[in-house]
Amino acid sequence: MNVAQTLPLIVATPLFGAAVLVGAGRRLPRYAAETLGCLFAAGAATLALCASAATPSSTARPVEWLGGWRPHGGASVGIVLVGDRIGLGLAALVSLLALAALAYAWRYFAEPPRRHAGSFPALVLLFQAGMCGFSLTGDLFNAFVFFELMGVVAYALTGYRVEEARAVQGALVFALVNSLGAYTTLLGIGLLYARTGELGLAQIGSALDAHPGGPDALVIASFVLVVTGLLVKAAAVPFHFWLADAHAVAPTPVCMLLSGVMVELGLYGTARVYWTVFAGPGGIPAPAAHRALLALGVLTAVLGAVMCWQQRHLKRLLAYSTIAHTGMFLVGLAVLTPEGLGGVALYVLAHAGVKAALFACVGILLDRFGSVDELQLHGKGQELRWAGVLFGVGGLALAGLPPFGTALGKAVIEEAAGGWATALCVLVSAATGGAVLRAGARVFLGLGPVPESAAPESRPADDDAGETTGKEEEPETRGGRLSRIPDSMLVVPTALLAGALAVGLDPALRTGIGRAADAFTDHAGYVTAVLYGRAAEPAPTPPPHWTLAGVLWGLLATALAAALALLAVRRPERREPTRWATPLRRLHSGHVGDYVAWFLAGITLLAALIV
């Protein structure tokens, strides 16, 4: 079996596993159901890793036409999977994080409905299958199908604790906003089909290339609509409102997947659609795409960092840090070069491990103390020494401490974007990392004065702007609060942080990602490989690497993060949010109608930036 023939198995393995668990879950003991879930997730991860390792070169693109419907003369009606290194690497990352989430959730939930031991692992496997299919598909409509499979399962996972009203509300907000994004994507696909008569990425790109001279109104509208749906999944401002609400109520293992890979898949889809469809002479001009991605990236990074610093609900804090880093990823993509994409790829790999590990640590706090409120947990985490170490290391990695992969990805993006982008990346990393370190210092070290609001009766459970403090949350583990932390809940974040460190230390990985980025951004090479089966070597560029400037900027961001954290914990707690941040907080009202209005404003903004 060659690499191309392996591609369908990467998608089919978790799908088959979900079917087995749904069919036999009522009859299987919980131990067997969770073991099967881990085995199927590990099987898909192994296939993706082996396929990536067996690909002849970083620029190769194994292609599998399902059912043997191969193209003739550049025309085809078949469904194609394309296994370039970026797509295979993302499928491997998805599968490894799914395995980590299942391992973390080992014997985790008290099942609300009895005899449904296989329900949670089956949903995670379906989620994994949707994400793997989206990473590997070469067909725009099937990309939509896989993305919506992933989205529908994500709604169910977010509201998994269906007996809680807040979980249902968060899932409904998530579903509504992302459904609007799905409708715009489908409408954009329809416009592209009307314009070209094709649905395959390579076919659409080839058809647009046949009419050079710049895009017409139909092409511009299709680009705006398709990318809007993808940016909703990526939680880019102003499409980001669902993310914090979903993270606040989703079970911890689900948060690990939402922040670790689902958001990044929206960015991957944006990059894939641009370079395969719209990067040619008949597509969107590079200056217009650069302007749109850069403006949204800066807006997303700044707003995410500000909102992250304002949070005391630890899940919301981490959710807004994800939004801030999404902005930095968009800035890297906006460069529209292999160097920028290589930096984003490294950053995404390391960020996934760091963010999933931080959510795992917050889950430990929730299940040990029944709270994710930074102030109420003051000093309580001192008994959880290893969890505190992991949380602190995660905060430093998020701030950009070398040699973590987050620092390397940030440094490469800074070098590719240049100038003011360096200052933006340093400040955003310092703010998000500093917020995590501030929370860690209060919770695990007991630094600073004991907040008056730590007492349950001192402040109502709900802040303004529709937010929650995180007090008196219901533990997610069966049997209520944990008296002893299971080894699996500590081993998983340890392994994830070790992986993030390895991303920054492995020179072979850096070289491979650099060559893969060259191939990913080669529009003509993708069309030639998929439609005509001919390999084309793109012009090589220098692979991502450490520089003295990158190391120094990373150290500066880390030092700023630590300084901000120390200053914050030494100051007495503010009774009310700062006045300048109140309007910003009120934008995040929790009301679906407000979010729909901002969704429409976002489409208008994106269209204005493109035109």
N, C-alpha and C positions, 0 to 999 in steps of 0.2 A: 504494500500500500504506500503510494507516494504522498507527498505533503498535501497536494490539492484534494486527494480523496479523503484526507483527514478532516477537512474543514466542516463538512456536514455533521460529522460525529461530535465536534465540539459543541454544536447547538443541540443535537439530538440527545446527547447523554443526559444533561439535566432535565430535558423534557420527558424522557423516558423515566427517569428517576421520580419526577413529580407524579407521573401517571401511576407508577407502582405504589407510591405512598398514598395517593388518593384512593386507589382501588383496594389496597390491603391495610390501610392505616387503622381502620376500625378493629382489625383482628390482630394487629401487631402490638406487642408491649412497647412501652415508651422507649426503652433502651434500644430495641431493634430498629424502630422507626428513625430515631436520631442517628444511629450508626449508619443506616442506609443513606440518609441525607448527606452525611459527611463523605461517605464513599463515592456517591455520584458526583458531588461537588469536586472532590479530589480527582476523580477520573477526568472530568472536563479540564481541570487545571493542568493535569499531566499531558493530555492531548495537545493543549494550546502551547505549553512549554516545549514539548517535543517537536511540534510543527515549526515553531519559531527557530529552534536550534537546528533543525534539519533543512531549513530554507537555504539554498545554495549561497546566497549573499544577501546583504542588507537591502540591496536594491531589487531583488527578485520579487515577483508577484505571482505566487501560485494561484491559478484560476480554476474553479470547478463549476461547470455548467450543469445544473441539476437536471436529471432526466436525459442527458446527452443532447440537449437542444443547443448545439454550438452555433456561433454566428457564421454566416456565409456572405462574403463580400462586405463585411462590416455591419451587416444587419442581422438582428436576432430577436426572437420573442421569448427566449429562455430566461430563467432566473439564475443569477450568477453569484457565487461567493468568491471574494478576493482576499487572499491571505498575505498582504504585505506585512512587514515587521511591525509597523505601528499598530495596525489592526489586531494582529496576533498578540502583540504585547499587551494591548488593552484587554483582550479576551482573557489572557492569562491573569492579569491583575484583577479583573472582575471575579474570576473563578477562585482565586486565592482569598480574596476578601469575603466571598460567600462562604468559603470553608472556615475562615476565621470567625465569621459571625455565628455559624452553626456550632463551632467548637466552644465559643464563648457562651452560647445559649444552651449548653448541654444540661439537660434536666432543669431548665430555667423557669419556665412558666407554670403557673397553676392553670391548667386548661379550663376555661369557662364552660364549654360544652364537654361533657364526658366522652371518652372513647374517641377522641380526635388527636391521638398522639402524633399522627403524621401531617397535621394541617400546617403547622408553622414551617417545618423543613420543606414540605411540598411547595409552599408559597415562595420560599427563598430560592428553590431550584427553578421555579418558573421565572422569577426575577432574573436569575443568572442566565437562563436561556435567552430571554429577551435582550439582555445586554450583550451577550456574546453574538447573537444574530445581528444586532445593530452594528457591532464592531466589524463584522466580516462581510456584510452584504454589499453587493455592487449595484443594487437596484433601488431607486429612490422610493418607490411605493412600498417595497418590502422593508426598507428602513423605517418608514412610517408605521408599518404593521408591527415590527419588532419593538419600536419605541412605545407604541400604545399598549402592547402586551406588558412591557415593563411598567408603564404608567398605571395600568389597571391593577396590577399586582401590588404596586407601591401604595395605592390607595388602601387596599385591604391590609397591608402590613402596617401602615400608619395607624389605622383604626382597629388594630388587632385586638386590643383590650376593649371590645365593643360594649362591655358593661359600664364604661365610663363615658359620661356625656362629652367631656373635653376631647377625648380621643376621637369620637365620632365627628365633632365639630371641626377639629383640625384636619381630619381626613376629607371632609366635605369641601373645605376651603381649598385644600390641595387638589382635589378632583376637579373642582369648578375652574380654577385658574389654569390648570394644565390642560383641561379639555378645550378651553378657548384657544390655547396654543396649538393643540392638535387640529382644530378646525382651520386655523390660518395655514398650517402646514399643508393640510390636504387641499385647501383652495389653491395654494401656490403650486402644488404638484399638478393640479388640474390645468392651471394656466400654462405650465411648461409642456404638458402633454398636448394642449391645444396648439402651442407654438411649434413643437418639434415632432409630435406624433410618437414620442419615445418615453420610456420610463426608466431605463437603465442609466446609471450615472455617466458611463463612458459614451453611450449613444446620445444622450442629451448634450453633453459637452461637444461631441463631434458635430451634431446638427447646428449648434450655435456657432461653432468655429467656421462653418460653411458660409456664414453671413457676417463677415467682419465689418468693422466701421462703427462699433459702439452699440450699446443696447437700446432697444426701443422701450416704450412704456410698459409693454407686456412683460418683458424680461425683468425690468426693474421691479415691477409689482410682484412677480413670482419670487424674486430673490428676497424682497422684504418680508413676504408672507412666510416663506419656508424658514428663513433665518429667525423670524419672530418666534415660531414654535420651538426651535432649538434653544434659543436664548431663554425662553421660559423655563425649560428643563435645567439650563445652566444657572438659573437664578441671577441673571444679570439685571441691574437696575434699568428701568423701573418694573421689571417683571419678577422681582425677587420676593414679593411679600409672602408667598405661601411657605417659604423655606423655614423661617423661624417658628411659625405656627405649627408646622408639621413636626419639626424636631422636638418641640416642647412636649408633644404628646406621644410621639412614636416610641415603641420599646427601644432600649439601648442598642441591641443588635441591628435593628433596622436603621437607626441613626448612623451606625458605622457604614452601612451600604449607601445611604442617601448622600452623605457628605463625602464618603470615600471614593465613590465611582459614578453615581448617577449624575451628579452635577457636572463632572468631568466629561461624561458622554455627550452632554449638550454642547460643550466646547468642541469635542471631537467631531460631532456632526456638522457644526458650523464650518470647521476647517475642511472637512472632507467635501462638503457640498461646494464650497468656494473653489477649491483647487481642482476638483474633477469636472465641475459643470461651468462655473462662471469665471474662471481665470483665463480663458482663451480670448481671442480677438473679438468674439461676438458677445462676450459676457460683461461683467461689471468691471470698469476700469480700476486699476490698482489704487490710484489716489482716493477714489470714492470709498472703496472697501477699507482702506487704511484709516480714513477719516472717521468712518462709522464705528469700527472696532475700537479705535483709540479713544474716541469720546465716551463711548459706553464703558470702556475699561476703566478710565480715570474716574468717572462718576461712580461706578460700582465699587472700586477700591476705596475711595474716600468715604462714601456713605457706609459701607460695611465696616470699616475701621472705627468710625465714630460711634456707630450703634453697638459694636462689639464692646467698646470701652464702657458704655453706659449700662451694661447688663449686670444683674446679680443672679439671674437664673442661669445656671451653668450650661444647660443645654442650649439656651438661646445665645449665650455668649459664644459658644463654639459654632453655632449656626451662622452668626453674623461674621465670624472670622472666616468661614468658608466663603461667604459672599465677597469679603474683602480680597481673598486670594483669587477668586474667580476674576475680579477686576484686573489683578496682576497677570493672570493667564491671558486675558483678552489683550492687554498691552503687548505681551509677547507675540501673540498671533498677529496683531496689527502691523508688526514689522514686515510681514509677508515675505520672509526669507527662511531658508532652512535653519539658519542659526537661531532665529527667534523660536521656531517650532521645536528645535532640539532642546532649547532651554525649558520650554513649556512642558515637553514630554518628561524630562527629568524631574521637574518640579511636581508634576502630577503624580508620578510614581512615588516620590517620597512623601508628598502631602497626604496621599491616601493612607499610608501607614501611620503617619503621625496623628492625623485627625481621628482615624479609627481607634488608635490607642488612647487618645484623650477621652473620647466618648466611652470607651471601656472603663476607664478610671472613674468617670462620672457615674456610670452605672453601678460601680461598686459602692460609691457614696450613697446613692439612692437606695440600694438594697440593704445597706448596713444601717443607715440612719433615717430613712424615709424622707429625705429632703435633698434638693439640688440648689438650695438657696445659699449663696456665698456667705451671707452674714449670719444666718442661723447655724451654719456648720462651723463657725469660727472655733478653731482649736480641736474640734471633734475628730479630725482625721489624724491626730498625732499617733493613735494606736495602729494606723494602717501605714507602716513605714515604707513598705515596698511600693504600694500604690502611690504614696507621696513622691517617692523617687521617680517613678514612671511619669507622673503628672508634671513634675518639674522638668524632666528631660524633654518631654513633649513640648512644653512651653518654650524652652530654649531652642529646640529644633524649629518650631513655628516662627520664632523670631529671626531665624537665619544663622544659627551658630554653625560654623564650619567644624568638622567635615560632613555634616548631614547633607543628604541629597537636596533638601529644601534650600540650603545655602548655595549649593552649586547651581540649581535651576534658577534661583534668583539672580545670581551673579551673571549667568549667561544671558538672561533677559535684559539685565542692566546694560551689559556690553553691547547687545544687539540693538536696543532701543536708544541708548546713549543719553547724555545730557540730563534733563530734568527727570527722566524716567528713573534714574538712579535714586534721586531724592525721594520720589514717590514710593518706590519699592522699600527703601530703608524706613521711611516713616510709617508705612502701612504695616510692615513686618514688626516694627517696634511696638506699635499700638496693639496689634492682635496678640503678639507674644507677651507683651507686658500685661495685658488683661488676664491671660492664663496664669502668668507668674504671680500676679496680685492675688488671684483667687487661691492659688496653691499656697502662698505664704500665709494667708488667713486661715485656710482650712487645715492644712497639714502641719504648719509650724506654729500656729496660734499667734502670729505677729500682729502688732497693732492693738489699740484699745478694743475691749469687748464692745461690740455695737449694741446700742440700746434696742434696736429693732430685732436683735437675735431672739428676744422673748416673743413667743407666739402671740401674746395679747397686745403687743405694742403697736402693731400696724396691721391693717386689713390684708387679707391674702392676695388682693389684686391691686396692682399699681394702676396708674392712669394709662391711657393709650392702649387699652385692651391687653396689656401684658400681665404676666403672672410672676410672682417672686420665686416660686419653686418651693415654698414652705409646705410642710405636711403633705407630701406626695405619697401615693400608695406605692410600696415596693413592688417590683415586677416579678420577683422570684416567688416560687411556691412556698407556702408556709410563712409568709410575712418577712419581717426583717431578718437578715442573716446574722447569726452569732459567729460564724466562721466563714471566711471568704474561700470559696472553692479554688483549687489550684488552677483549673481551666480559666478562670476569670483573671488570673495574674499572668499565666503563661502566654495567653494570646496577645495582650498589649506589649509584653516584653519582646515577643517575636516580631511584632509589627514595627516597633522602634528599631530593632536590630536590622530589619529590612530597609528602613529609611536611611540608616547609617551606611549600609552596604551600597546603596545607590550612589552616594557621594564618593565612595572609596574604590569602586570597581572600574578600572580604566577600560576594560573590554566592553562593558556596558555603555560607557560614554561614546566610544568609537562606533559601536553598533547603532546607537540612537542617532548619531550624526549622519551616518550613511542612510539610515532609514528615513530621516527627515529630508535628505536630498531627493529620495525617490517619491516621498509623499507629496512634495511640492512640484513635481514634474508633471504638469498637466498633459503634455503630448505623450509622455512615456506611459502614463496610465491608460490613455485611450488606445495606444498601439498594443500594449500588452493584453488588454481585455478583449478587444475586438479582432485583433489580427494574430495574437499569440506570439508576438515578437518582443523580445527583451530589449530594452533601451537603457543604456547607462547614462544617468544625468551627470552634469558637471559636478565634480566633487567640491565640497567646501570644508574648511577646517572643522573637526568635530568639537563638541563642547569640552571645555577643559577649565581647570582652575587657573586663575590669575591672581597676582598679588593684590591688585585693586579689588577683585571680587572677595578675597579673604578679608581684607581690611574693612570693606563695607559691611560684610556679614558680622564681623566682630563689633563694629560700631552699632549696627542695629540691635545686636544682642545686649550691648552695654546700655543702650537707650531703653530697651525693654525692661531690664533689671532696675534701672534708675526710676522709671515711671512706676514700676510695681512697688518699690520701697517708699516712694513719695506718697503713693495712694494709701498704703496700709498705715502709715504714720499719721495721716490726717484723720480727724474724727469723721464719723459717718454723717453725710448730709441728710437732713430730714426730708428734703424734697429734691427732685431732679434739678439739675442746673437749668436756668431759664433759657439759655441759648439753645439747649438741646430739646426743649419741650415741643416746639413745632415739629421737629424731625420725628420725635417719638409719636406724636399724634398722627403723623402720616401712616404709621403702622397700627391702624385702629382695630384690626381684627374683623372689620366689616367687609363682607364680600363685595358689596356695591362699590366701595372705595377702591378696592383692588381691581375691579373691572374697569373703572374709570382710568386708573393708572395704566392698565394694560393697553387701552385704546390710545392713551397719550404716548406710550412707548412705541407703538406702531407708527404714529405720526412723526415722532422724533427720528426713528430709524429711516423712514422714507425721506425726511428732510436732509439727513446727513448723506444719504446716497445720491440724491439729486443735486 
